[in-house]
């Protein structure tokens, strides 16, 4: 049997610090919520100032809080070969966006067959 405290329970220093902060700031003290709030405030200020430096600060703040909010993404290898080991040729799809508010917008050009399509 392994000894020690349960995983995630925190040490005495952590528990004492959390208790002191709760006593001082109230039971609803949540450091992650506070970080998220301030990161959002920095984001709003950066949008208003439109300065590159302000945006960098806002992004750094969001990066600090993100691991507590969303799971970290991992790469995944996917085998796209068929059961016989061969690979089907790639198919290219072209999307054309036309602004809706243009009254005299011409129809998009007819789709063309890509060189890799239908091989």
Secondary structure, DSSP 8 states (H G I E B T S, - for coil): ---SS-TTS--HHHHHHHHHHHHHH-TT--HHHHHHHHHHHHHHHHHHH--HHHHHHHHHHHHHHHHHHS------------TTS--------------TT-TT----------TTTT-
